Amino acid sequence: MCEPVILQIKNANQRLGLLPELGGSAAFWEVRRGEAWHDIWRPYEPAEDGKRVVANFPLVPFSNRITGGGITVDGEFYAMTPNRAGAFPIHGTGWMDEWSVRQHDAQTIELVTESHHKHGYPWDYFAIQRYSVTEDSMTMRLEVEHRGDKPMPYGLGWHPYTLRGSDANGPRLKVRADGYWKNDDNGIPVQHSHELPDGWDFNMLRILGHGKIDNNFSGWDGRVLMERDDIDLRIESITTEPAGLRTSIIFRPENQPFFCVEPVTHITDAFNQPGMPGLRMLAKGELMALEIVHRLSHVTG
């Protein structure tokens, strides 16, 4: 089997690669410090056991899991089968499809894909991903347009695998939250609490630490701050669209070199929550987008 093509954009300070054939996923994101290049996200690895190892991937037309065997929209039930190992549909369909290249130059890559009820799922959409780099920033944008005749609920997200770095306790992290959702045994939110457990409060810049977290958090302000002393790197990630994003997912697995702060427009299984919080009902031709700007600077000076 041939290895997938990796498209690259780069400048003096950054290098970023995308895998159009593998769900438009990111293959790597590297930052230069001195004469050395350093991975910020977990780099792509060819899969030998069928498990995909990528740096980041798009979540469209929904984030995380859906229970109940499908979704109900305007009184009509749409059955959905799991799209990978596990009991539930997860992370939409964009990551399952090949994306086409619409633009590729030294500083920008734009990929597109469309789904007309692919994989037996009820969405009919056209999606765009756009990555671009400047001297001190990287911007990623995900946009979806509904093309079906009946309105449908949509959600978007990103799933970056950020490396912890050489410090055993990880980088410093700041992610605002006023509460979190407790999960059931399947990772589905079942109860909201305003009391953050010990070691889960990142409202002030603090060491990432250890212990499993895989939960939805409320009260986010759309910003993430990370500092890595080992490579003198500060990254401030700012959500520029949509305004008022309030939900993030923090995934801090045990015994892994990465962690994830996932910007998402809705909580896990929002389709089965009253009012479908965070999801947007789009009529034919309507759009929604998620855009993140990562600003790079030094920790010192």
N, C-alpha and C positions, 0 to 999 in steps of 0.2 A: 504493500500500500504506500502510495506517495505521500510525503509530508506536505501539509498544507502550506500555501503561500503566506508569507508574512510581509505585509506592507509597512513601510517605515516612514516616519517623519522625524526630523531632528534639527537641532541648532547647536550652538557651542555648549549649551548647558543641559540639554534634555534629549533623550531618544525615546520614542514610543512606537510600538509595533502592534498591528491589528491582524486578526485572522478572519477574513471575510467568509471563508468556507466553514468555519467552526462557530456559527452563531454570531458573527461579528464581534467575537470576544477579543479582548486585549491580550497580546502575547507577552508584553513587558512594558514597563515604564522605568526609565533610568535617569538619574540626575548626576551631573558631574561635579565633583569636589576635588580641586587641585588637578592632578593628572589622572585620577581614577574615576571610573563610572560605578554607580551603586544602584542596585535594584531597589525600587520603592515598593512595587507590588511583586508578589510571587510570580516568577517567570513561567511561561508555558513549558510543559514537558510532554513529549509524545506519550500517549496512553497505551500501556500494554495490557491492562485488564479491563478496558472499556470505560474507566473512570477518567473524566476530562479534568486536566490540570491546566488552568488558565490564570491570567492576572486579574481580569475583571470581565464581567459580562452583563448585557442589558436585560432588564426585567420588563417585558412587554407582552401582552397587554395587562399583566397583573404581577404582583410580587407575592412570593412565598406560597403557602398551601391553601387549597380550597377543600373543605369537607363536604359531606352530604352527597357525594357522587355527581355534583354539578352545581349549576346556579339557576335561580329563578328570576326572570326579568319580565315585568308587566304580566305576571300570572302564568308565564310559560316557562316550563322547566327544560333546561338544556343539559343533557347528560354528558359527563366528562370522565374519561378514564385516566388513571395515573400515566404521566409521561416520562417517568423514570422509576428506578427501584424505590418502592415505598407505597404507602396506601393512598396517596393523594396526588392530584395535579399540582405542579409546583413551578413557580417562576415564569409562567407564561409559555410562549412558543417561540419568541424571537431567538433565543439561544439554541433552538433546535434546527434552525434553518440557515441556508447559505445566503449571504448578503452580497449585493452587487456594488461595484465601485462606481460612484457618480463623480467624485473629485479626488484627485491625489496630486499634491504638489509638495514642495519642500516643508511646508508648515501646517498643512491641513489634509485630513482624510475624511471623506464623506461616504458613508455606506447606506444602501437602501434595501428594503425587503418588503414583500407584501404577503398577506395571508388571506386566502379565501376559504375559510372554514378548514384550514389545514389541521391534520392530526385529529379530525373529528371534533374540534373545538368551535364554539359558535361565533367567533369574531371574524370580521371582514375588514382588514385595515392595511394601511400603507405606513411604513415606519422609516425614519431617518436617524442615523447616528452621525455625529460630526465631532471629530477631535481636532484640536489645533494647539500649537505651542507658540509662545513668544519667549523672549529672553528669560523672563522670570515668572511665567505662568503657564498653566495647561488648562484648557477648557474642554469639557465634554458635554454634549447636548444630545438628548434623546427626545424624539418627537413622533407622535402617532396621529394619523388622520383616520377617522371612521368612514368606511365606504359601504357599509351595509344599509339596506333600506329601513330596518328597524333600529331604533336607538339601543345602544349597549353601554354598560358600565366599563370604565377603563381605569387602570392604575399603572404607574411606572416606577422604576427603581434601577439602582445599580448595585452590583455585588463585587466590590473590589477586595482583593486579598492583600492587605497591607502587611509588609514584613515587620517583625518586632525589632530587628536590628541585632547588634552584637551584645547589647546589655541584657543580661538574663531576665531582668524584670520588665523589659520592654521600654518603649518610649514614654514620654509624658503625653497625656491626652486630655483634651477638654471637649466635652459634649454636654450641652445643657439638657436637663430633664427635670420634670416636676413629678414624675411617677413612672411606673412600669406595669406591664401586664404579666401576671403569673400564668404559667402554662400548664396544660395537662400533660399526660405522658406522651402525647403525639406532637408536642411543641405548639399546640393551638392555644391562643390567649383565652383565658376563662374568667379572670378576675383582675380588675385594676386596683393598684395600691399607690398611695402617695408616699409611702415609706420605702425608700431605697435601701436594699440590704447593704451590709458592710462590704466595702470594696467595690460597690457598683455606682458610687456617686462621683461623676466626673464634671460636676458643675464648676469646680475649680481645677486648674491644671494640676494633674497628679500622675504618678507612675501607673502604667497600665496594669501591672500586677498579674496574678494568676487566679485560677478557679474558673470553672465554666460559667459563661453567660451566653444565652441564645434567646434573647427576649426583645419584645417591642417596648419602646420608651415613648412617653408623651412629653409635651412641653418643649420640644426641640425648637431652636431658633434658626435652623438651616445652616449652622456653622460647625465646623470641626477644626480644632487646632491640635497639631501633633509636633512634638519636638524630639529630635534624635541627636543626642550629644555625640554619639559615635562618629557621625559624619557632618556635624555642625549644620543641621538642616531643620528649618521650621517650615511647615506647610499649613497654611490657613485655607480651608476649603469652604467656599461660600456658595450657597444656593441662590442663584439669581432668578430662577423661575421653577415652579410657581411661587408667588408670594404667599407668605403665611404657612409654609410647610411646618407641620408640628410633630411628625412621626419619624423616628429612626429605629433601626435595629442594630444592636450591638451583639456581635458573635465573638466571644473570647474562648476558643477551644483549649482544652488541656493538651500539653505536649505537642504543640504545633508551632512552626516558626512564624505564623501569621495571625492576624486578627482582622475582623471586618467591622466597619461602621457603614451600614447600608442606608443611603438616603432613599426613602420610599414615600409615596404619596398616601399610603393607607396601611392600616395594620393588617397582620396576617388574618386571613379568612374574613375580611370585611364584608364579603358578599353575603355572609350568613349572620351579620350583625344588624340590628335595627338601623335603618336609614343608610346602610352601606357607607359608613364614615370614611371619608377621604377619597372614595371612588367618584369619578365624574361620568355622568351619563352624557354620551356624545351622540348627536344626530348625524346623519349622513353629511360629510364634508367638514365637520367640526374637528378641531385639533386640541391636543394638550401636549405640554412639553415639560421636561425636567432638565435643568442646566446647572452644572457645577463648575465654578472657577477655582482652581487650585493656585494659590499664590506662594511662591517660593522665596525664602529669605534665609539668613543665617541666625543661629541661636545666639551667637556672640556678636556684639557690635551691630 
